[in-house]
Amino acid sequence: MRKALIAVLLLFAVIVLVGCSTQPQPAPQANPPDKVPIDQIPVVNNQPGVQPNPEQTNVTPPPAPSESFQGDVLAGTTDPYVTYNTNDFNKSLSDGRMILLVFYSSGSSKCKTEQVLAFNAFNAPDQMNYNNFIGFRVNFEDNANADDKAIAAQYNVTIPNTKVILRKGVIIMKDPDLWSQVDYVNKVGQAFGQSLN
């Protein structure tokens, strides 16, 4: 009995010593390096998230597009992503371009998150390279001007984050869901009759 008690005490001592000698595991990072908290997306021209900082979002700023626009070019070169204005929109319609309208609300964390993915898609020339396509970010609710409100009404957009793809001014796709970077590439590709998947 005494040997059994000693064996139990030795076993207990070994367990305690082994448990105390293991190194504590580091606490998980609150924000992995490839994720950027919404509140860290910078504000440019009083528009939150307009042009993200590449160091924070892994987005490469676009080189200068080959043509000029009245709206700010947010991303892309061959197929630019531009702030909505009626002059650029009407010119794109008359040029026969396929058009993506993204209705954006700076007050929506989902919209801010998705904008980084849109920038990434438009800045990837191997993915968004149709030569006859343009995307417009339309302010919705906050910061919306009369032109923004008119285009939302024209295409019956009632919630932010809605995407509308137009061919010759006619809706060929309307989607209120969140899109990933792959969704941007694939859904635009589907509108052109192409897809990566």
Rosetta blueprint (number, residue, H / E / L):
1 M L
2 R H
3 K H
4 A H
5 L H
6 I H
7 A H
8 V H
9 L H
10 L H
11 L H
12 F H
13 A H
14 V H
15 I H
16 V H
17 L H
18 V H
19 G H
20 C H
21 S H
22 T L
23 Q L
24 P L
25 Q L
26 P L
27 A L
28 P L
29 Q L
30 A L
31 N L
32 P L
33 P L
34 D L
35 K L
36 V L
37 P L
38 I H
39 D H
40 Q H
41 I L
42 P L
43 V E
44 V E
45 N L
46 N L
47 Q E
48 P E
49 G L
50 V L
51 Q L
52 P L
53 N L
54 P H
55 E H
56 Q H
57 T H
58 N L
59 V L
60 T L
61 P L
62 P L
63 P L
64 A L
65 P L
66 S L
67 E L
68 S L
69 F L
70 Q L
71 G L
72 D L
73 V E
74 L E
75 A E
76 G L
77 T L
78 T L
79 D L
80 P L
81 Y E
82 V E
83 T E
84 Y L
85 N L
86 T H
87 N H
88 D H
89 F H
90 N H
91 K H
92 S H
93 L H
94 S H
95 D L
96 G L
97 R L
98 M E
99 I E
100 L E
101 L E
102 V E
103 F E
104 Y E
105 S L
106 S L
107 G L
108 S L
109 S H
110 K H
111 C H
112 K H
113 T H
114 E H
115 Q H
116 V H
117 L H
118 A H
119 F H
120 N H
121 A H
122 F H
123 N L
124 A L
125 P L
126 D L
127 Q L
128 M L
129 N L
130 Y L
131 N L
132 N L
133 F E
134 I E
135 G E
136 F E
137 R E
138 V E
139 N E
140 F L
141 E L
142 D L
143 N L
144 A L
145 N L
146 A H
147 D H
148 D H
149 K H
150 A H
151 I H
152 A H
153 A H
154 Q H
155 Y L
156 N L
157 V L
158 T L
159 I L
160 P L
161 N L
162 T L
163 K E
164 V E
165 I E
166 L E
167 R E
168 K L
169 G L
170 V E
171 I E
172 I E
173 M E
174 K E
175 D E
176 P L
177 D L
178 L L
179 W L
180 S L
181 Q H
182 V H
183 D H
184 Y H
185 V H
186 N H
187 K H
188 V H
189 G H
190 Q H
191 A H
192 F L
193 G L
194 Q L
195 S L
196 L L
197 N L
